[in-house]
């Protein structure tokens, strides 16, 4: 068992490929875990294969892309050719499909876009992978990110094509590398390959990601070769009826037997997948609802949210203003009472307790407490004894501060707080000649403030309801105006698809629909003039595979449609 390769300490074997074994190892110099791939024993005896393994691994090591597994080091130690690469907490795509089944369409589009961009980057650098398959695609970050590995059998694009072919013949590896089930037709036939071979393999992988089943399921190499070169996989519309038609078209185009009919580059594929993602995101919002209702509900919901935010802001501002007015009124009353009882408190302070007269203070407090908003009114002397109160039973007792109060503001001679019942409590010092002779405590009810806030809320809700009703009616009528010309255009397109071009769309519109109608009429003129192929029967319209994610028809495509 291998314990060490160069400076790397081997820990355990974690995988096996066609050409190499994979081990988890550690780089002791920096304490980083890595994956080390070592060429198999039966291949190490062939120096041509070893040289190619190292040469192509070094070329792959020059690739730096977020969706390609990074290669740190390539070399040969003690007769073991190896590749040291990043080790991540990843799961192979084939294992994920075996354990969790097919992936969601959104995941397929996202991961497919990442893989397409990674392949385009490698192709631009002159590297063709030649063995794209689920076991060479790793998922990390919870399945949100895909990384391609095993560029070890990639064939480096060389300017001298003859020299490249001679190298392939001499090593006798170039024609057979790659997993047969994911090979392109040109690989299976031993023909010269280019980047479009990787894109065919990508199509096979995407098919498997969507369906959870293999595109070509032949049991033998000969059967697989026939299937790949001559047969089409079972149509996605039969295997996965809910698969978006645009995505079906993309995969069918990738699986074209002739390389010229596939996407030309990984960038083209990534762009098409991105368009499909955007189209899918746009149609998901209103699925199952007619346009007129979607438009009405969308506008109404947006207006309702805007009105709700405005109502909250207005009510909050109104409540704060009314609260400030209530506090100002309560503070004024407390100050007035304190000023009126101050002289009596000063007179009583200089007398013995038996001679003090607090009756005028109690009479004044009883009169002031007649206000319905006053919940409690108390006057205490300098020693904290209640001398006047809205509740006569507490006169002569020591004043007690209500529990559970929350301070709103506090000054040297005045303190404002909220009681546990959420009423306002104002305590004002009774002062005379800069000396304290007691205090006045006033508790004001917030009931009227809460009632005013509720009334404002109901009025605002009623106004919002009326506005929403008007908006629904207006937006629904507007949507009907939009839907009507769309239906007219749809009917015309259906007629044209059925072969009837003996009509034109008459209109007096000066808007975008008028432009569309004019475009239809020009298309009909061109079709009748022979610029287009004969009309396609409606029954086979779906087979034309025209979708917003496709590129515009070329002249060749129009001739063969």
N, C-alpha and C positions, 0 to 999 in steps of 0.2 A: 504494500500500500504506500502511495506517495505521501510523504510527510511535509515536504518543502519543495517549492519551485522558485529558484532564485532567492529573493529575499522574502517571498510570501509564505506564510505558514498555513498549510492546508488543514481545514477543520473537518469537513465532511463532504461527501458527494451529494449533490442536490439535483442532478439531471444528466440526461444523455441524449446526444444528437446523432445524426448520421455520420459525422466526421469526428466528433470530439465529445469528451466527457466534461461535465461542469461540476466544479467544486466551490463550496464556500470557503473563503480564506481570509486572512488578516494581513494587512501591511503593518509590520511592527514599528516602522519608522514614524508613522503618524497615527497608529492605532485605529485605522479605518477598515471596516469590513469590506471585502470585495468579492467578486465572482471570478474564478479562474477557469478558463476553458483550455483543455489539454487535448492535443490531437490523438486520436485512437492509435493503439499499438500497431495494428495491421497497416496503417497508413504512414506511420513514422519511418518505415523502412524505405519508402519511395521518396528520394530526395527531391524529385520534381514536384510531388504533392506538397512536401514540407515547404519548399521554396514558394510555391504558389500560396499556400496557407498563410505564410508569414507576410508575403508581399501584399496580398489582398487585405489582410487584417490591418497592416499599416496604412493602407489607403483608406479603409473604413475608419481607422482611428483618427483620421484627419477631419471626420465629420463632427460637427458640433451643432446639435439641434435639440430642442426640448422634447421632441418625440422620437429620438434615437438614443438607445442606451449608449452611454459614454464609454469609450475604450481608453484606459489609462496607460497601458503598457503592452508591448508586443515583443516577444523574444524567444530564445531557446536556451534552456538550462539543463545540463546533464542529459542531453538527448531528448528532452521533452519540449516540443514547440508549444507555446502557450499564448493566451490572450488574457490580460487582466482588465476587467471592466467593472462598472459601478454595480453595487449590490443594493437592491431596494426591496422594500416590503411589497412585492408584486405577486400577481397570480396570472398564469398564462391564460390567454383568451380561450383556448380549447378546454381547459379545465373549468373555467367559469361557465362555459356553455353546457358542459356535462353536468355540473352541479346545479346551475340556476336556470338552464334552458335559454330560449331565445331572448335577445335583448329588445328593449323598447325601441320604437322607431326613432325617438329623440336621441337616445344614446347611440344608435347606429349612425345617425347623421353627424353627431358631434365627434365620435371617435373616428369615423370615416374621414371627416375633414382633416383631423389631426394627422392621420396616416398618409393621406394624399399629399399634404404639405411636406411631410417628412420625406416621402419618396421623391417629390419634385426637387427638394434640396439635394438629396443624394444623387439624383440623375444629373442635375446641373453640375455637380462635382465630378461626374464621369463614373459613378458607381451604380451598377445595376445589381439589385439584391439577388434575384433569380430563385429565391425560395421563400416568398411571402406565403405564410400559412398561420393559422391560429396559434400554434405552439411557439412561433417566433414573434408573437405580439403579446406584450405584457401590459396588464392593467394595474394602475396604482392610484393612490388618492381616492379610494373608495370606488374605483371603476370609472372615474371621470377623466383620467388621462391615460393615453395609450403610448407605448414606446416600442419601437421596432428593434429587435436584436438579431444577432447571427448574420452579420454582413461578411462572415468569414468565407463564404463560398461565392461572394459577389465577384462578378467579372468586370474588371476595370476597362472602361472604354479607352481604346488606344487610337491615335490618329491613323496609324498604319493598320488598316483592316486585315491585310494579308498576314501580317505578323501575328495579329490576334487569333486568326483562324489556325495558323500553324501551332501556336502555343496550345490552343484547345485540343488539336489533334494529338500533339505530343504527350500531353498529360492524360488524355483519354478520360478526362473528368468533366470537361466543359459541357458535353452533350447529355450527361446523365444526372448531373446534380439537380437538386430540387425534389420536393415530395411529389410523386406522380399525381396524386389527387388534386393538387393545386397548380399543376403545370399549365402553361399556355399551349395552344395547338402547335406553335412553331417550336417550342421546347420538345414536345412529344414527338415531333417529326424530325428532330435533329437539325432544324434550320437555324440560320443566323437570327439572333434575338436583339431587341433593343428595349428601351424603357417601357414600351407598350406591353411587353411580356409581363412585367411587374403589375401593370394596371389590370391585365386579365386576371391574374392571381388575386388582386384586390377585389375584383368582382365576385370571385368564388367565395372569398372570405366574407364579404358583405352579405351575400346570399345566405351563408351559414349563420351569420349573426342575426339575421332577421327571422329565419325559419327554425333554427336549431337543428337543421338537417343538412347533409352534404349535398352540394349541387351535382356532383358526379359520384355515384355510389357503387361503381363496378367492383366486383370481388377480386378480379385479377388485373395484372398490369395490361394485358392485351385488351380486356374489356374497357378499362379506363382510357386507354389510348384512343379507342374507337369513339367512346362517348365524348371525350374532349375535342377530338378533331372533326367529328361529324354530327353529333347529336346535341340538342339543346336541353338544358335542365328543365324540370317541370316548371311551367310558368308560375311566377309569384302570385298572380291573381287567383290561381287555383289553390296554391299552398297557403297563402296568407291573404284572404279576400280584403282585409282592411288595410293592406299596404297602399300608401299613396301612389297614384299612377306615375307621378313624376319620378319617384324613387325606383319604381319598377323599370321605367325607361332607362334610367341611369345604369342600373345593373345589367339590363339587357344589352346596352351599348358596350359596357365593359366586357361582356362575355361574347362579343362578336368574334367569329372565327378568323376573320381577316383583320390584321392589325390596323389597317387604314380606316376601318369603321369604328374603332374605339376612340376614346379621348386621346388627344395627342400628347398631353403632358399631365403630370400630377396637379399642376396649378389649375388647369382647366377642370379637372375632376373636383378639386377643392371648391372652386368657384360655383360649380353646378350644385354641389352638396349644400353650400351656404345658401344659395337661392332657394333650394328646397326647404331648408330649415326656416327661412323667412316666410315662405309661402305657407308652410304648415302652421307656424305661429300665428299668422294672420287669419287663417280659416278656423282656428280652434275657438276663437272668442265667440263667434256667433253660430256655432254648429247647431243645426236643427231648427233655427228660427229664420223666417223670411227677412229680407233686407229691410223692409219698411218697419218691422217691429224691432229689429236690432238697432236701427238708427234712432227710432223713437226712444227706446229704453236707454240707449247710451247717452243721448243728449239729456234726457230727463234725469238719469243718475248723476251725470256731471253737474247739472244745475242744482239738484238736491244737495249734493255734497257742498257746492259753493254756498248755497243758502244756509246750510247747517253751520258752516264755519263762520259766515257773517253773523248769524243769529247768536252763536256762542260768544263771539267777540262783542257784539252790541249789548247782549244781556249782561256780560261780565262788566262792561264799562258802566252800564246803567246801575247795576247792583252796587258797584263801588261808589258811584256818585251819590246814590240814595243812602248808602251806609254812612258816607261822610256827612251828609246832611243830618241824619239821625244823631250821629255822634256830636255834631256841632250844637244841635238843639239840646241834647242831654247835658253837655258841658256848660252851656249857657244857664240852664235851669239849676244845675248844681252850684255854679258860681253865684247866682242870684240868691239862692237859699243860704249859702255860706256867708254872704255879705249881710244878709238880714238878721242872722242869728249871732253874728260876731259880737255886737255890743252887749247882748244879753249874756253871752258866754264870758265876756270880760268882767261884767259886773258880778256874776256868780262866782267867778274864780277868786275874788277877794273876800268872799263871805264864807262862814262855816257852812257845812253841809245842811244843817237844820234850818238855815236862813235862806238858802238858795231857792230861787223861784224859776222853774223851767216851764211853767204852764203856758206862757205866751209862745214859747218855742214849739211845744206840742200842738198848740192850736194852729200855728203857721204850717207845720208839717202836715197836719190832717187836711188842711185846705189845699196844699200843693199836691197831695197824693190823690186828689179826686180825678186827676188826668188818667184816662184809660190805659195809656202807654206806660205808666209808672207801676212797676211791679213791687218795688220796695224802696222806702225812703227812711233813712235813719240819720239822726244827729247824735254824736257822741261828744262827751267832754274831754278834757286833756288827759284824764285818767282812763279813758276807754269805756266809761259807763254810758249806756244809752239814755239820753235825756229827751228824745223825741223820736217817734217812729210811726210809720203807717200801720204797724201792728202794735197796739197798745200793750199787749201782753209781755213784750220784751223790755219795756221801760224799766229802768233801774238795774238791768242785768248787764253783764259785761258783753260787749260786742264780739261776735264771732264771724270770721271771714268765711264766706261760702267755699266749699271744697271744689276742686276741679276747674279752677279758673285759668284762662289763657290770656296772658298780657298782650295788649295791642300797642300800648305806648305808656311811658312812665316818665314823669318829670319830678322836680324837687317838691312840688306842692300838689300834684295831680297825677292820678294813675287811672288808666283806662284798660279794662280787661273784658273778656267774654266769660260768662258763667257756664256751668255744665249744661244748662238748658239753652245755651247759645244766645242769651240776652246780653245787653251791654251793661257793664258795671263801672260807674265813675265814682271815684273817691277823691273828694276835694278837701284840702286842709282849711280849717277856719283860722284865719290869721288877723292879728290886729297889732299895729306898731311893731311889725317884724317878729312877732311871737306867735306860737301855735297855741290855740285854746280849744282844740278839738278837731272834728272832721265831719263832713257830710258825705253820706254814701247813697248813691242813687242807682237803681237798677231799672233800665228801660227795656221794654219788650221789643223784640224784632218781628212780631207777628205781622204788623202792617207792612213792614219791609218785605217779608216773605210773600205776603199776599200780592203786593204790587209786582213782585218778580214773576209770580205764577201767572198773573193776568197778562203781563208782557209776553211771557212764553207762549201762552195760548194764542194771543193775537199774532205773534210771529209764525206759529205753526199754521194758523189758518191762512195767512198770507202766502206762506210757502206752498201749501196745498193748492191754492188757487193758481199760483204761478206755475206749479208743476203740471196741473191739469191743462193750462193754456199751452204750455210747452209741448206736452204729449200730443195734443190735437194738431198744433202747427207742424211739429216735426213729422207726425204721421202723414199729414197731407203733403209735406215736402218730399218725404220718402216715396209716396205714391207717384209723385211727378218724376222722380228719378227712375223708379222701377218700370214705368210705362215704356219709355224708349228702349230700355234694356230688353224688355220682352219683345219689342218690335225687332230689335237687332237679332235676338236669339232665334226668333221665328224665321228671319231671312237667312241666317246661317244654316238652320236645319233644312230649309228648302234647297239651299245651294249644295249642302252635303248630300242631299237626295238626288242631285242631278238637275234640278230646276234652276236655270239662270235666266229665264225669260221674264224677268221683272227687275225693277230698280226701286230703291227707297226714295220716295218723294218727301220733301220736308221744306220747311221755311226756318229751320232752327239756325241760330248764329252762335250756339254754344259748343261745348266739347262733343256733345252727341251729334251735332250737325257734322263735325269733322269726322266722327266715326262712320256716319251714314255715307258721307262722300267717299271715305276709304273703301267701304264695302262696294259701292257702285264702281269704283275704279278696279277693284279686284274682279268683279263680275265681268267688266269690259275686257280685262286682260285674259280671263279664263275663256271667254267666248272667242277671243282673238287668237287662242292657241298658245299663249305664254305659259299656261299651266297645263298639267296633265289632266285627263278627264276626271270628272268629279268622282269622289270615292263614295260608294254606297253607305247609307246611314248605318246599316247593320255591321259594317266593318270599320266604322269611324274610330272605335276605341283602339283598333289595331294600328292606327297611324302613329300612335305614341307621341302626338304633338302635345307639348306641355310648356308652361312658362319657363321651366328650368332648362329647356333645350336651347341650343344655339339656332339662329335663323337658318332656314333652308339654304343650302348652297345650290348651285345649278345642277350638280350631280344628284343631290338629294331630291330635287324636284323631278328629275328625269326618272328616278327609281321609286318615287313615293307610291 
